[in-house]
Amino acid sequence: MASAQPKTTADNNASNRLPILSACLGFLLLIGICLAGIQYRALTLPKTISSALVPTDAVIVTTGGQARISAGLTLMQDGYAKHMLVTGVGAGITKSILAASLGLSEPQKEQLICCVDLDFTATDTIENAKAAASWMRQHNYTSLRLVTANYHLARARLEFARAMPKIKIEYFAVSPPDLQPQNWFYDWTIARLLVRESGKYIAAHLRHLFSRSKAAA
C-alpha cells in the first residue's frame, strides 16, 4: 500500500491563505451590504404629503432642529392641532429665547406663548417618547402628530409607538435644508449621520425584540 505523500510548501501556503481570503471576502460582503443599506435608507427617507394630513389632539416635536418647531407651529396655525409639546428642550431655554432664535412673527410668538409646552427632562428619543406619553395622559389626549426630521422618523416612530400603544400617532417628516441624502457618498457629514442613525435604529429594534422575547418567556 502506497504511503501518503507529504504536503508541499505550496500546499501549506494555500491552506493558510484560504481562511484569510474567506475573511476578506466576508468583510467586503459586509461592507457592501452596509453601503447598500445606507443607499436604500437615503433614497427612501419619508416625505409628508400635506393633502393627506388629518387633525390630531396635539403635536409633539422632538428637538434637534429649528425647522421642526416651526413646522409644528405651522401645523397648529393651519388647524391640525390646538396644543403642542416640544420635548427635550435644553435647560435654561425659554419661550422667549425660542421665539428669538426662530425669528417668529408676532402671531407665531403669541401661539408659542399660549399653546406650546416645553419639556426639559428628555435627553434622547426614548425619553422623548416617555415624556410625551406622560404629557398625553395628563391632558387625556388620544391622538398626536409626531414632528421630527425625516432621517430620525423611523426610530422615533418605533419608540413612540412602544411608549403609547393605545394612542393614534400620525407623523410629519421635516426635511432639513442642508441634508441632501441622494449625495451622501460625496459628503462625509451626511454619510456619518445616516450611518449613526441606521445603527441606532437597528439597536432600537433589537432592544424591543429582546424585551418581547423576555416578556414572553
VOBA-1610 file (N, C-alpha, C; in pm, whole numbers, padded with zeros to 5 digits, always signed):
BEGIN
Met+00086-00119+00000Met+00000+00000+00000Met+00089+00124+00000Ala+00060+00215-00095Ala+00145+00334-00109Ala+00125+00427+00009Ser+00231+00484+00056Ser+00223+00581+00166Ser+00176+00716+00116Ala+00107+00793+00206Ala+00057+00926+00169Ala+00173+01019+00143Gln+00159+01100+00040Gln+00263+01195+00005Gln+00257+01315+00101Pro+00369+01360+00152Pro+00369+01478+00243Pro+00328+01603+00168Lys+00263+01690+00241Lys+00222+01817+00180Lys+00343+01901+00145Thr+00336+01965+00032Thr+00444+02054-00009Thr+00427+02189+00056Thr+00531+02271+00044Thr+00525+02408+00098Thr+00415+02488+00031Ala+00395+02466-00101Ala+00290+02537-00175Ala+00152+02500-00123Asp+00135+02369-00092Asp+00006+02325-00038Asp-00021+02390+00097Asn+00082+02395+00180Asn+00066+02455+00312Asn+00033+02604+00301Asn+00099+02674+00210Asn+00073+02817+00192Asn-00070+02840+00144Ala-00115+02754+00051Ala-00252+02768+00000Ala-00353+02745+00111Ser-00328+02646+00195Ser-00419+02616+00307Ser-00422+02732+00406Asn-00307+02794+00428Asn-00300+02906+00522Asn-00370+03030+00468Arg-00365+03046+00335Arg-00426+03165+00275Arg-00577+03156+00267Leu-00630+03035+00264Leu-00774+03016+00244Leu-00858+03085+00353Pro-00828+03067+00483Pro-00907+03138+00586Pro-00896+03289+00573Ile-00777+03338+00538Ile-00758+03482+00524Ile-00841+03535+00408Leu-00840+03460+00296Leu-00919+03501+00180Leu-01068+03500+00211Ser-01112+03397+00283Ser-01254+03389+00320Ser-01294+03505+00410Ala-01205+03539+00504Ala-01234+03651+00595Ala-01242+03783+00517Cys-01151+03801+00421Cys-01152+03925+00341Cys-01278+03935+00258Leu-01318+03822+00197Leu-01440+03823+00117Leu-01563+03850+00204Gly-01564+03791+00323Gly-01675+03815+00415Gly-01682+03960+00457Phe-01564+04019+00482Phe-01559+04160+00522Phe-01608+04250+00408Leu-01565+04221+00286Leu-01609+04300+00171Leu-01760+04287+00149Leu-01812+04166+00171Leu-01957+04145+00157Leu-02033+04225+00261Leu-01980+04227+00385Leu-02044+04304+00491Leu-02044+04453+00458Ile-01931+04502+00409Ile-01923+04643+00370Ile-02023+04674+00260Gly-02034+04583+00163Gly-02128+04603+00053Gly-02272+04608+00102Ile-02306+04520+00195Ile-02442+04518+00250Ile-02469+04648+00325Cys-02372+04694+00403Cys-02389+04819+00478Cys-02408+04938+00384Leu-02328+04945+00279Leu-02340+05055+00183Leu-02474+05051+00111Ala-02518+04930+00076Ala-02648+04916+00010Ala-02760+04960+00104Gly-02745+04925+00232Gly-02847+04965+00330Gly-02854+05116+00346Ile-02738+05182+00350Ile-02736+05327+00362Ile-02797+05392+00238Gln-02764+05338+00121Gln-02820+05392-00003Gln-02972+05378-00005Tyr-03021+05263+00037Tyr-03166+05241+00042Tyr-03231+05339+00139Arg-03169+05356+00255Arg-03225+05448+00355Arg-03225+05592+00303Ala-03118+05630+00234Ala-03108+05766+00182Ala-03216+05794+00077Leu-03248+05693-00003Leu-03345+05712-00112Leu-03489+05693-00068Thr-03510+05642+00052Thr-03647+05615+00098Thr-03682+05693+00225Leu-03613+05803+00251Leu-03648+05886+00365Leu-03793+05933+00350Pro-03871+05930+00458Pro-04014+05963+00447Pro-04038+06108+00408Lys-04146+06127+00335Lys-04192+06261+00297Lys-04337+06276+00339Thr-04373+06396+00385Thr-04510+06421+00427Thr-04587+06487+00314Ile-04702+06430+00283Ile-04791+06488+00182Ile-04895+06572+00255Ser-04889+06703+00238Ser-04975+06794+00313Ser-05122+06765+00292Ser-05159+06725+00170Ser-05301+06700+00140Ser-05356+06580+00217Ala-05266+06495+00271Ala-05310+06376+00343Ala-05319+06398+00493Leu-05291+06519+00541Leu-05292+06547+00684Leu-05434+06545+00740Val-05446+06496+00864Val-05573+06498+00936Val-05548+06560+01073Pro-05649+06625+01134Pro-05631+06686+01265Pro-05603+06583+01374Thr-05526+06623+01474Thr-05500+06540+01592Thr-05518+06627+01716Asp-05525+06560+01832Asp-05540+06636+01957Asp-05421+06726+01983Ala-05304+06678+01946Ala-05181+06752+01981Ala-05072+06728+01878Val-04971+06815+01886Val-04849+06800+01808Val-04735+06780+01907Ile-04650+06679+01879Ile-04531+06657+01961Ile-04409+06681+01873Val-04321+06769+01918Val-04199+06799+01843Val-04078+06754+01925Thr-03993+06674+01862Thr-03867+06638+01928Thr-03761+06740+01886Thr-03683+06787+01981Thr-03582+06887+01949Thr-03469+06825+01870Gly-03391+06910+01806Gly-03281+06863+01723Gly-03265+06946+01598Gly-03361+07035+01573Gly-03353+07122+01457Gly-03462+07227+01465Gln-03427+07352+01435Gln-03525+07460+01446Gln-03642+07442+01352Ala-03620+07380+01237Ala-03727+07362+01139Ala-03840+07278+01196Arg-03810+07191+01292Arg-03914+07106+01349Arg-04016+07189+01427Ile-03967+07283+01508Ile-04058+07366+01587Ile-04142+07454+01496Ser-04080+07512+01395Ser-04154+07594+01301Ser-04262+07513+01230Ala-04229+07389+01196Ala-04327+07302+01130Ala-04444+07274+01224Gly-04415+07251+01352Gly-04522+07226+01448Gly-04613+07345+01463Leu-04555+07466+01470Leu-04637+07588+01481Leu-04723+07606+01356Thr-04668+07576+01240Thr-04744+07588+01115Thr-04862+07492+01115Leu-04840+07370+01166Leu-04950+07273+01174Leu-05063+07326+01261Met-05029+07390+01373Met-05133+07446+01458Met-05201+07565+01390Gln-05124+07648+01325Gln-05182+07762+01253Gln-05281+07716+01146Asp-05250+07603+01085Asp-05336+07550+00979Asp-05453+07469+01034Gly-05466+07462+01166Gly-05582+07398+01227Gly-05572+07248+01248Tyr-05451+07192+01240Tyr-05437+07048+01256Tyr-05423+07005+01401Ala-05406+07100+01492Ala-05399+07072+01635Ala-05409+07204+01710Lys-05439+07196+01842Lys-05452+07317+01921Lys-05352+07323+02036His-05274+07220+02052His-05180+07215+02165His-05053+07145+02117Met-04939+07190+02167Met-04812+07134+02121Met-04715+07118+02236Leu-04638+07009+02231Leu-04530+06986+02326Leu-04398+06978+02251Val-04299+07052+02299Val-04163+07041+02247Val-04083+06968+02354Thr-04039+06849+02323Thr-03972+06766+02423Thr-03822+06759+02400Gly-03748+06765+02509Gly-03602+06760+02501Gly-03537+06897+02490Val-03607+07000+02538Val-03552+07136+02532Val-03438+07148+02633Gly-03333+07216+02595Gly-03218+07234+02683Gly-03250+07317+02805Ala-03182+07287+02914Ala-03202+07362+03038Ala-03175+07510+03016Gly-03261+07594+03070Gly-03242+07738+03059Gly-03306+07800+02936Ile-03355+07716+02844Ile-03422+07768+02724Ile-03565+07809+02759Thr-03601+07929+02722Thr-03736+07978+02745Thr-03808+07999+02612Lys-03938+08026+02623Lys-04015+08052+02502Lys-03966+08179+02433Ser-03925+08275+02511Ser-03873+08399+02452Ser-03746+08373+02373Ile-03659+08289+02429Ile-03535+08254+02359Ile-03566+08178+02230Leu-03662+08086+02238Leu-03701+08010+02120Leu-03757+08103+02012Ala-03844+08194+02054Ala-03905+08286+01958Ala-03799+08371+01888Ala-03700+08417+01965Ala-03595+08500+01907Ala-03506+08420+01812Ser-03471+08297+01852Ser-03381+08216+01770Ser-03448+08169+01641Leu-03580+08152+01646Leu-03653+08106+01528Leu-03698+08220+01438Gly-03688+08343+01488Gly-03733+08458+01410Gly-03882+08454+01383Leu-03960+08422+01485Leu-04104+08405+01467Leu-04175+08538+01447Ser-04286+08534+01375Ser-04371+08652+01359Ser-04450+08671+01489Glu-04515+08786+01502Glu-04593+08813+01624Glu-04703+08710+01645Pro-04781+08674+01541Pro-04883+08571+01560Pro-04823+08438+01606Gln-04707+08403+01552Gln-04641+08279+01592Gln-04593+08286+01736Lys-04541+08403+01775Lys-04498+08420+01913Lys-04615+08404+02009Glu-04728+08463+01974Glu-04847+08450+02059Glu-04890+08305+02070Gln-04881+08234+01959Gln-04918+08093+01958Gln-04821+08012+02043Leu-04694+08045+02035Leu-04593+07977+02115Leu-04621+07997+02264Ile-04653+08120+02302Ile-04677+08151+02443Ile-04802+08081+02495Cys-04907+08082+02416Cys-05036+08032+02467Cys-05053+07881+02455Cys-04994+07821+02353Cys-05035+07684+02318Cys-04922+07582+02311Val-04804+07619+02356Val-04690+07527+02348Val-04633+07503+02488Asp-04613+07377+02522Asp-04548+07339+02648Asp-04407+07291+02616Leu-04316+07310+02711Leu-04178+07269+02694Leu-04143+07160+02794Asp-04074+07057+02747Asp-04026+06950+02834Asp-03874+06959+02842Phe-03821+06964+02964Phe-03676+06979+02984Phe-03610+06850+03032Thr-03685+06742+03043Thr-03632+06620+03104Thr-03567+06525+03004Ala-03618+06519+02883Ala-03571+06419+02786Ala-03434+06454+02730Thr-03351+06351+02717Thr-03217+06370+02659Thr-03193+06280+02538Asp-03287+06192+02508Asp-03276+06107+02389Asp-03415+06070+02341Thr-03423+05990+02236Thr-03552+05958+02175Thr-03640+05875+02268Ile-03581+05784+02343Ile-03660+05703+02437Ile-03725+05792+02541Glu-03648+05887+02595Glu-03703+05978+02696Glu-03801+06076+02633Asn-03780+06115+02507Asn-03878+06196+02436Asn-04014+06127+02437Ala-04014+05999+02403Ala-04138+05922+02397Ala-04203+05910+02534Lys-04123+05886+02637Lys-04178+05874+02772Lys-04237+06006+02820Ala-04167+06117+02793Ala-04218+06249+02833Ala-04347+06281+02759Ala-04351+06247+02631Ala-04471+06272+02551Ala-04587+06188+02602Ala-04562+06063+02638Ala-04668+05975+02689Ala-04726+06030+02818Ser-04639+06079+02907Ser-04686+06138+03033Ser-04770+06262+03006Trp-04726+06345+02916Trp-04798+06469+02880Trp-04932+06436+02817Met-04939+06336+02733Met-05065+06295+02670Met-05164+06246+02774Arg-05118+06168+02871Arg-05205+06119+02978Arg-05256+06236+03063Gln-05169+06330+03089Gln-05206+06446+03170Gln-05322+06523+03109His-05324+06531+02977His-05428+06608+02907His-05539+06520+02849Asn-05533+06391+02875Asn-05635+06297+02825Asn-05648+06301+02673Tyr-05537+06318+02604Tyr-05539+06319+02459Tyr-05529+06175+02406Thr-05589+06153+02291Thr-05589+06018+02232Thr-05522+06012+02095Ser-05479+06126+02042Ser-05411+06126+01912Ser-05306+06237+01909Leu-05201+06212+01836Leu-05096+06312+01824Leu-05032+06304+01687Arg-04961+06411+01652Arg-04878+06411+01532Arg-04734+06434+01575Leu-04650+06338+01546Leu-04508+06346+01581Leu-04433+06419+01470Val-04364+06526+01508Val-04286+06605+01412Val-04138+06587+01443Thr-04066+06537+01346Thr-03922+06521+01362Thr-03856+06516+01224Ala-03724+06510+01221Ala-03652+06508+01094Ala-03677+06377+01021Asn-03672+06381+00889Asn-03700+06261+00810Asn-03605+06146+00841Tyr-03478+06176+00866Tyr-03381+06070+00894Tyr-03402+06007+01032His-03472+06078+01120His-03495+06034+01258His-03631+05969+01276Leu-03719+05983+01178Leu-03859+05945+01194Leu-03878+05796+01220Ala-03806+05710+01150Ala-03826+05566+01166Ala-03801+05522+01311Arg-03692+05569+01369Arg-03660+05531+01508Arg-03756+05597+01606Ala-03790+05724+01582Ala-03884+05793+01670Ala-04021+05724+01667Arg-04064+05681+01548Arg-04192+05611+01535Arg-04192+05484+01618Leu-04082+05413+01617Leu-04070+05289+01693Leu-04081+05315+01843Glu-04010+05416+01891Glu-04010+05445+02035Glu-04143+05502+02082Phe-04204+05589+02002Phe-04331+05649+02041Phe-04443+05545+02040Ala-04445+05458+01941Ala-04547+05354+01935Ala-04534+05259+02055Arg-04413+05233+02096Arg-04390+05145+02211Arg-04436+05213+02340Ala-04409+05344+02353Ala-04446+05417+02476Ala-04595+05444+02484Met-04662+05452+02367Met-04805+05486+02364Met-04881+05392+02269Pro-04893+05265+02305Pro-04955+05167+02214Pro-05102+05194+02186Lys-05170+05267+02273Lys-05313+05292+02254Lys-05342+05429+02195Ile-05239+05505+02166Ile-05255+05639+02110Ile-05243+05633+01958Lys-05332+05705+01891Lys-05322+05715+01745Lys-05213+05816+01712Ile-05113+05770+01640Ile-04997+05855+01611Ile-04986+05880+01461Glu-04993+06007+01424Glu-04967+06049+01286Glu-04824+06106+01282Tyr-04774+06130+01164Tyr-04634+06171+01154Tyr-04619+06288+01056Phe-04516+06367+01082Phe-04481+06476+00992Phe-04330+06480+00981Ala-04280+06447+00863Ala-04135+06442+00842Ala-04083+06577+00794Val-03988+06631+00868Val-03923+06756+00830Val-03794+06724+00755Ser-03776+06784+00639Ser-03655+06762+00559Ser-03558+06877+00583Pro-03450+06853+00659Pro-03352+06961+00683Pro-03298+07014+00551Pro-03293+07146+00535Pro-03248+07204+00408Pro-03105+07167+00369Asp-03021+07140+00468Asp-02881+07109+00438Asp-02856+06960+00422Leu-02964+06879+00427Leu-02949+06735+00411Leu-02993+06694+00271Gln-02897+06658+00188Gln-02923+06609+00053Gln-02884+06462+00048Pro-02974+06373+00091Pro-02936+06232+00111Pro-02892+06161-00015Gln-02940+06205-00132Gln-02901+06136-00255Gln-02752+06154-00285Asn-02689+06252-00220Asn-02546+06277-00242Asn-02461+06238-00121Trp-02512+06145-00039Trp-02444+06113+00086Trp-02301+06063+00063Phe-02275+05995-00049Phe-02141+05940-00071Phe-02039+06047-00106Tyr-02085+06173-00129Tyr-01993+06283-00155Tyr-01969+06368-00030Asp-02053+06348+00071Asp-02049+06434+00189Asp-02035+06348+00314Trp-01918+06355+00378Trp-01892+06273+00495Trp-01987+06306+00609Thr-02028+06431+00624Thr-02119+06469+00732Thr-02253+06397+00718Ile-02308+06395+00596Ile-02435+06328+00572Ile-02419+06177+00587Ala-02310+06123+00534Ala-02285+05979+00544Ala-02277+05937+00691Arg-02205+06013+00770Arg-02190+05980+00912Arg-02325+05987+00983Leu-02408+06085+00948Leu-02541+06098+01008Leu-02626+05976+00977Leu-02627+05934+00849Leu-02710+05821+00809Leu-02659+05691+00871Val-02527+05676+00878Val-02469+05556+00940Val-02506+05550+01087Arg-02489+05661+01157Arg-02519+05664+01300Arg-02667+05636+01326Glu-02754+05699+01247Glu-02897+05681+01268Glu-02940+05539+01233Ser-02880+05481+01130Ser-02912+05343+01094Ser-02872+05248+01207Gly-02755+05272+01266Gly-02711+05190+01377Gly-02804+05201+01497Lys-02849+05321+01527Lys-02940+05342+01640Lys-03075+05276+01614Tyr-03120+05281+01488Tyr-03248+05219+01453Tyr-03240+05067+01470Ile-03131+05007+01424Ile-03114+04862+01438Ile-03107+04825+01587Ala-03034+04904+01665Ala-03021+04878+01808Ala-03157+04888+01877Ala-03239+04985+01836Ala-03373+05001+01895Ala-03460+04879+01864His-03452+04831+01740His-03528+04712+01701His-03484+04591+01783Leu-03355+04572+01795Leu-03303+04458+01870Leu-03344+04466+02017Arg-03339+04585+02073Arg-03378+04602+02213Arg-03525+04566+02233His-03611+04608+02140His-03753+04578+02151His-03781+04429+02130Leu-03709+04367+02036Leu-03726+04224+02013Leu-03683+04145+02137Phe-03572+04186+02197Phe-03524+04120+02317Phe-03623+04137+02432Ser-03681+04257+02444Ser-03778+04284+02552Ser-03902+04198+02534Arg-03949+04182+02409Arg-04068+04099+02385Arg-04038+03952+02412Ser-03919+03908+02372Ser-03882+03769+02396Ser-03873+03740+02546Lys-03817+03835+02619Lys-03801+03819+02765Lys-03938+03819+02832Ala-04031+03905+02783Ala-04164+03911+02843Ala-04244+03784+02816Ala-04220+03724+02698Ala-04295+03604+02661Ala-04241+03479+02729Ala-04118+03485+02780Ala-04056+03367+02842Ala-04121+03333+02976
//
